[in-house]
Amino acid sequence: MAEQQDLDTFRSETRAWLAANCPPEMREPVRDEEDVYWGGRGASFKNDAQRAWFEACRERGYTVPAWPREYGGAGLSAPQAKVLREEMAAIGARPPLSSFGIWMLGPALLKFGTEGQKQRFLNEIARGEIRWCQGYSEPGSGSDLVSMQTFGEDRGDHWVVNGQKIWTSYADEADWIFCLVRTDKANKYQGITFMLFDMASEGVSTKPIKLISGNSPFCETFFDDVKVPKSYGEDVPGFVGEVNRGWDVAKYLLGHEREMISGAGGGDRTAAIGAALTRNAAKTGERIDPVLRAELAAFDVDALAYAAMGEKFLDEAKAGRGHPAQPNMMKYVGTELNKRRHELLMAAGGSRALEWESEATGGGKPARGWLRTKANSIEGGTSEIMLGVVAKRILELPGA
């Protein structure tokens, strides 16, 4: 009873803090890339509201609320963190900071990192001072990551890395990279090292890949005789875990990546689409297509069920009872939901939504966003791979 009362008190205090500190502009759905604050060395704020929201959350540890205080977090318990998520969702609050460091590298460092790595990198991530990208996939080495060819030659106190990565999200804007590098050609799984290095290092170059949407969030990344230190100071090695055992770290991180990608599935639901349809109907006098209304309602039901499943899986993971294949399930379902949401946006917009350069559509945002979702089925593990894992690991179906 006392624990529940404490949680109720925390909820009321959190609700009051959010009301006082989350600007109205930060309670609107994210519409474009500028609405997302990524942090990093060259970061800038879109407006004063974005800055105020980020700084308020940073000072309270709410950029990474469940991380320990000594690493920049708020030290919230799992129930408290859940309350914070619920209260932020209730007012539509945007994340104060988006970061691959938060979603992927941070959890890996918390599990595998040294104390020196945690003190340095986790605090930099929590304060938005460093922006990371992920060096995993290579040409011809996507879902089969262990076939990678990027190689690090041991030179004593450093490696010399040569090779190429592809589909490196925002590599051209990142400060540092967490990167899988083969350091032993004789052992396929136990010959990979999980390295950390600065993207400003000599020999690192990037080339944006233009997508069908017209945007270029992905890059090719090239390493030409890049010197990667084995240490950045006392107890701050330039790799995570053990040398040649980076695959252990990579597998753990992949689960968090898939959780991150799956998170796009349940966000926003369709309230904004329904509101736009209602406004347009009031202006034109046209009747809203009943089939589309039914599809919107069905999507909302599925999105709510998906969110509930996510909370259940998160609670199980915190209690040590989570199934290792649950992130694969979340990733697949989240992918399908996100594609459905954008299909509904296009349907609600009618022929106007197909316009590519029109000011009325914000430069073709609906169409570009819809086309962008086509990559969801590939990035972070293809849908076919996810379904195969679910079939084998969760449903325990017999192999072919």
N, C-alpha and C positions, 0 to 999 in steps of 0.2 A: 504493500500500500504506500509506504513512504517513498519507494522508488518511483511509483506512478505519479505521486504528488510532485516529486522533484522534476519529473519529465514534463508535467503540466505547467510547472513554473517556468521551466526552460522554454516551453513553447510560447507562453505568453510574453516572456522577455524577448524571444527571437522575433515574434510578430511585431512587437513595439519597435525593436531596433530596425527591422526592415522598413517599417512605415516611415521612420525618421531618416533613414540613410539611403534607400534605393530611389533615385530620381524617377519621375514619371517616364522620361525617355528610355530608361533602362527596363521598363516593364512592357515594352512592345516587342512583337516577334522580330527576330533577326531577318533582315530583308536582303542584305548584301554583305560582301566581304568586309567592308569598312565598319559594319556593326559589330564585328568580332575583334576583341583586343587580344593579340598574341604575345605581347611583351617582347623582350629582346633588346640588343644593343641599339638598334636603329628604330625602335618602336615610336609611334606617335599616336596621340589620341584623336578620335574623330571630333569630339566636342568636350566641353567642360563636364557634362553629365557622365560621360564614359570615364573620364579621369576621376571624378569624385567617387563614383561607385567602386572603381578598382581600388583606389586608395583607402576607402573605408573598409573594404573587405580584407585588403592586405594587412592593415593595422590590427584587425581582429583575428587574423589567421584563417579567414574564410575563403581564401583562394584555394586552400587545401585543408578543409576543416577537420578531416580525420587524421591528418598527419600529426606527429608529436610536436609540442611547442618548440622544442629545441631545434627542429628542422623547419620552422616557419609556419607550422599549422596551428590549429586551435586546440588540438588534443581532445576533440570530442569523442565520446563513446559511440558505438554503433547506433544505439537508439537515438542519441542526440543528433548525430549526423543525418539520420533518417528524418527526424523532425525538421531539421533545417532544409532538407531537400523538399519536403512537403510544403513548408511555408513559402519557400521561394517559388515553387511551382504554382501555389495558390494565387500569387500576385503577378505571375508571368515574368519573374525576374530573369534577366539574362545572366549567363555565367560572367563573373567579373574578369576572368582570365581563361583563355583557351590555350592549351599547351600539350604537345606530345610528351613534354617532360612530366606533366601532371598525370596524363592518362597511361603512359607506357613506361618511360624510363624510371620515373619516381617509384612505382611499386617494385620494379626490379632492384633498384638501389636499396630500398627498405629491406628487401629479403637477402640480397647477395652482396651489397656494398660494404666497404669498410667504414669505420666511424668517420675517418677523414673525408671520404667521398660523400657521406651523408651530410656532414657539417657544411661542406663547400657547395656541392651541387644542389642538394635539396633546398637549401635556403635561397640560392640564386633562382631556382625554379619558382618557389613560393612567392618571391618578391617580384617576379616577372622580369628579371634581369638577364635571362638567357633563354634563347629560343633554340630548340632542338629539332633535328630531322632524323629519320630512320633509314639506315643503309642496309637493307635486307635483299630485296629482289635484284636479280641480274638478268641480262638478256639470256634466255634459255634456261633460267633458274628462278622460276616464280614459286609455284606451289611446292616444288621439289627444291627447297632451299639448300639442302646439304650438298647439292651438286655445284655450288658456287665456285667461282674460279679466282676471285679477288684474293691476292696472296700477300702476306706480310713476311718479308725476309728478316730474320733475327740478326741485328747488328750490335748485340750486347746490351746497351742501355736504351735502345730504341728499335723499332721495326721500320723497314722501308716498304711501303704499301703501294702496290700497282693493281689496277683493275677498273671495273666499271659497275655502277649500280644503276637501276632504272626504276621509274615510277616513284622517285624519291620526293614525297610531298613537300613542297615549299623549300626545297634545298637551296634555291637561289635567295631565300630570305632568312635562312637559319644561321645561327652563330656557331653551333657545334653539332656533331653527328654521333649517334651511337650506331656502331657499324660491325657487321659480322665479317670477319676476315679469316681466311684459311691460313693457319700457321704450321700445319703438318699435313703434307700431301698423302701420307701413308695411311691415315685413319680418317674415314669419311665423317663419322659423327664426333669423334673425340679429337679432331684436329682443327677446331674452329675457336677463335678467340673473339670475345665481345669487347671491342675497343671503343674508346672515347677520344675524340680529337676535334680541334678547332677547324671550322670550315674556311678560315682565313689562312690556313697552312699552305705553304708553297707547294704547288703541284695539284691542288684541288680546284676543279672547275665544274661548272654546271651549265646545262642547256635546257631551257624550258620545253616541254612537249605540248603542242597546241592540240586541244581536244575538239571533238565535234561541236561542243557548246561554244567554242570560240575562246574559252578561258585556258589558262596554262598553270594549274596547280601542281602538276607533276613535272619532274625533271629527270634528265639523264645526268649522272654524276660521275666524274672521271677522276681517277687517282693516278698521278704520274710521279713516281719516286717520292711519295709523301712520307715525311719523317714523323712517326708517331712515338712520342716518349713513352717509356714504360712507367714513368712516375712523374707526377706534377707537384711533388712535395711529400713531406712526411705523411705516411698512411693515406696518400691519395694516388693510387696506381692509375695508369692510363687504360686499364681494362677492368671489367667487372667479373667477379668470380675467379676462376682459375684459368691460367693459360691452357689452351686446347680443350677447355671444358665450357666454352661459350654457348654450346647448343643447349645446355641446361638452362641458362639464363634466357636464351632466345625463345624456348618453348614456353617458359613462364610468362614472358612479355607478350607473346602472341595472344594468349588468353585475354589480356587486358586490352590489346589492340582491337580484338573482335568485340569486346564489351563496349569500347568506345564507338566503333562504327555502328553497332547495333543500337546505340543510344539515339541515333537519328530517326529510328522507326516510330517511337511513341511521342515525339515532341510536337507541341502545338495542336495536335489533332486537327479538327476541321472547323473550329469555331470561326476562324477568320474567313474561310471560304464561304460558310453559310451566311455570315454577316454581309459579305460583298454581294452575294446573290440576292439577299433581301433588299439591299440598297438599290441595286440595279433594277430589280423588279418594281420597286416603288417609283423609280424615275421613268421607266418605260411602259409600265402597266402590263408587262408580259408576265405570264404565269410561269413559276419555277417548275422545271421538268420534274415530275414526281419520281421518275426512275433515278435521277441524279440525287434527289433528296434522300431516297432510300439507300443509295450507295454511300452517301455521306454519313448517314446514321450507322450503317453497317461498319464503316471504317472506324468510327468513334468507339463502337463496341469492341472491335478487335484491338484498337490502340489501348483502350483501358485494360483489356485482358493481358495485353503484352506488358504494360507497365506493372500490373500485379504480379505477373510471372517474374519480371525482373527484380522486384522487391523480394519475392520469395527466394529466388536464387541468391540474391545478395545476403539475405539473412542466413541462409544455409552455409554460404561461403564463410561468413564471419564466425559461425559456430563450428566450422571445420567439417561440415557435412555435405559440402557441395560436390557435385559430380564434375570431373575435369572436362567433360564434353559439353557442359551447359553453355559456355561462351559460344561454342559452335552453333548451338540451337538458336541462341539470342541473335547472333550475327545474321543467320539466314532469315529468320522471321523479321528482324529489323530492316534488313535490306528490302524484303518484299513490301513491307509497310511503307517505307519511304518512297519506293517507286509508285505504289498505289496513291499516296498523297499527291504526288506531282501529276499523276494522270488525272486525278480529280480537279486539281488546279487548272489544268489545261481544258478539261471538259467545262468547268465553270466559266472560263474565259471565252469560250467559243472561238470563232475564227480570229478574233482580235489577239488571242493569246499566241497565235502562230507568228505574229509580226516580229521581225528580227531587230529592227533598228528604231522602231517607233518610240517617241517620247511618252506616249500614253502607256506603254508597257515598261517604261524605265529602261529602254534600250534592249528590249526583248528578254527581260528577266524570267518570265514564266517559261518560255521556250528553252532558254539556256539552262535554267535549273532542271527542267524535265530531262533534257539531253544528258546533263551531268549525272543524273541518277543511274544512267545505264552502266556506269563504271562501278556502281555499288556491288554488282554481282561478281566483280573480279577482284577488287582491292581487298586486302586483308584476308585473302583466301577465297577461291571461287565458290560459288553456290554449290557446284557439283561436289567439290571436296567437302564442304560443310555437311551436305546431305549424306555423303558416304560415311563421315565420322558419326553422325547421329544414328544412322542405320546400324553401324557396327558396334558403337560404344554404348548407346542408350537403348536402342530397340533390340540389340543383340541378334540381328538377323544373320543367317548363314551367308558366308561369302559366295561369290559366283564360282 
